Amino acid sequence: MHLPEQAKLLRVHILETTKHKGKPVYELIVMKAKELGLAGATVLRGIMGFDLGSKIHSSKMLELSQDLPLVVEIVETQDKINKLMPFLDEIFEGTPHPGLVTIEDIQVIKYKPTQN
């Protein structure tokens, strides 16, 4: 697999407890990206953040420590990211939880996929 020097960074901001049809949204996104043959996906767990409703989510607050902010990052071409977008639309239409999806231009400096 090859990534061009100019690519896109897709970021999906959600909460750890965000679910769609009973399954964690971050897991669904990663599995769909794999199914579509995207270069890779990474889930980052934040230690603190707040959402649109200004509710604080923090690892310091014991009662909220299982509802931390997550970011799913995917670096890929625009064409391949476009294949994932309908799936993201479906997920966010089916959940009451807040979410944010962003895409930005990036420059790939080095990409060396693992050998099977």
ZIWOQUI-V162665 format. One line per field, one symbol per residue. burial: + if it has 16 or more other ideal C-beta (glycine too) atoms within 10 Angstrom, else -. Layout:
burial: ???
This chain:
burial: --+---++-+-+++++-+++---+++-+++-++----++++-+-------+-----++-----+--++++++-++++--++-++---+--++--+---+-+---------------
